[in-house]
Amino acid sequence: MHTGRMQADEYLKLADTEDRMWYFHALNRRLTHWLARLLPPGPARVLDAGCGTGGLLKALRSANSDWSVTGLDFSPLACRLARERTKAEIVEGSITALPLADGTLDALVTADVVCQVEDGALALREFARVVRPGGVVLVNVPAYPWLWSYHDDAVESKHRFTRPELVAMFRQAGLEVRFASYQNMLALPLVVLRRKLFPPTRPTSDVQIFPAPIEAGFAAMARVEQAWTGRGWPLPAGSSVFVAGVRRVAGEKT
């Protein structure tokens, strides 16, 4: 079952940084791009599963006024902060037991949350259950078990994924994969240096605003990657895994 109990200071730090940090700008751009690409025009009911303190919710609401966006998080503190920071409906609940009826959503997005539950496959089955046939599911998670570090401990992750692993979980849940790629490839060498070779002396998570030149450099790399992956071209490596899929219509083959 999803515990989802990151330390309170991590949630407060997230609320303070996610509107300004390069990583979240790139992540939100990726998710809104693929949501717009895979959803038909017009109204759509969208859930941010594991919405944290609301940064992605704000991006989704700004991206398309036709999208009716709801947030869900296990943490009462995260729900409170998300309500304060957005005007979206926020529901308290677990991604492994979503409080929604079958087939009631047009899309579900989740950013770096499946990594925080013991049974990621169960979460994927829940995602497939609550979206309608043809509905969209977008999942972003941290990549590579070998990249485990102080950062994962601080945000209370349970697992880091490979692309084939997440793709297999999509297919087993009845979701047809439309795009699967590693992300943050250009930043990966720097991430490895910081997390594996030169970790900070008093480590917390890497959710923080870095000096302006560093933020600008990472942001530029992320824009280059978005220009590439936005065309549907996957990257062979990176610090994150991103998979976009749709729920199979009854009778369709894998």
Beta strands, then each sheet from edge to edge (+ up, - down):
strand 1: 44-49
strand 2: 67-73
strand 3: 89-92
strand 4: 105-111
strand 5: 131-142
strand 6: 175-183
strand 7: 240-247
sheet 1: 3+ 2+ 1+ 4+ 5+ 7- 6+
end
